[in-house]
C-alpha cells in the first residue's frame, strides 16, 4: 500500500538521495479506511493551491483541492478512482497563474495530442524472466560479448490495419522483433523514445513523461511483456535515457509551480537554446532525486538491463561553463556523447 510522504521522505528528497521517490509521489491505487481509491502526491513547493482534476470529477478545478504537507508535497486520496482513470493537476503558482499540469511521476499518459496522466498500478504483471534475471545477476556483464541493435519501435515496422499511425503493440513488437534480433545474432536491443513525448519528430528525445512508457504502443504492462519476452529469448534491453533537458509544452515541467522548479532560476542556464528545450538544474537535490529515482524505476519496475545516457557532452559543457563563469559557452553541447548507466 502506498504510504504518505513522510518527514524522512522529505529528508532524503531534499538531500538528493531518495532513489525510490516514485513510490511516494504520483498516483497509487490503494485502500484507505476500507475504501478503494487512489492516493495522489505531487511536489509543488511554491504553489498557492493545487487541485486534482480528472475524468471522475468532470475536470472541475474546484472539486478536489489537495493538502500541502512535508517539503512542499501536496497529497489527496480520492475514493472510487481506479486504474485507467485520467487526471491532471491545476497548479495555482507563486505568480498567481493557474497551470494545467500533467503528473511528473505519471506511470502512464494519454496518447498525443491529449496530455493527461493515467492511473496505472506499479504491481500486477506476472514476470516470466526469472531464469534470465538470475543468470544476469551472476555474470560479469563487462566480460560478456555484446552486440546492440538500436531500434525505434515506431518506425521499425508498421501495420496500418492496427491504427491510423501504423504503430504495433509492444506485445506484437516483442514477438516479431525478438525473432528478428536472434536471427541476426544481436545480444541486446537499445530502444529509442520509450519515455512519453508529445512530438513524434523528436523521436522521444524531448520527454514529458519520465516515468511513463509511451502510449503509442500500448500500456505499461504491454511494455513489461516486451521486456519479459526479450529476456525469455535471451536478449538484453537497453533504454535511451534523457536526463539533460525537457520540452516547453505547457503541461510539462517548465515553471511547474509558478517558479523555475526543475530548471535553473538563471535564464542563461535554464535553457538549451540550440534545441529549444529547458535544462534540468542538476544542482537541486530534488531534481537529482527525481532523475536518479527514474533510472532505478526503469531497472526495478521494468527489468531494464542498462541505460544509455543521452546528451552527456551537453551536460558536461553546461556544468563547465557555469563553473568558469561563462554559461553562454555551449558550443560543445551540439555534440552528444553516450554512456551506459
PyMOL commands that set and color helices and strands:
alter all, ss='L'
color gray80, all
select helices_A, chain A and resi 7-15+21-23+70-72+130-138+141-143+153-156+170-184+200-202+215-217+220-232+285-302+312-323+331-334
alter helices_A, ss='H'
color red, helices_A
select strands_A, chain A and resi 26-32+35-43+49-54+67-68+73-79+86-92+98-101+117-118+148-152+188-192+195-196+209-213+236-241+245-246+271-272+277-279+306-309+339-340
alter strands_A, ss='S'
color yellow, strands_A
deselect
rebuild
show_as cartoon
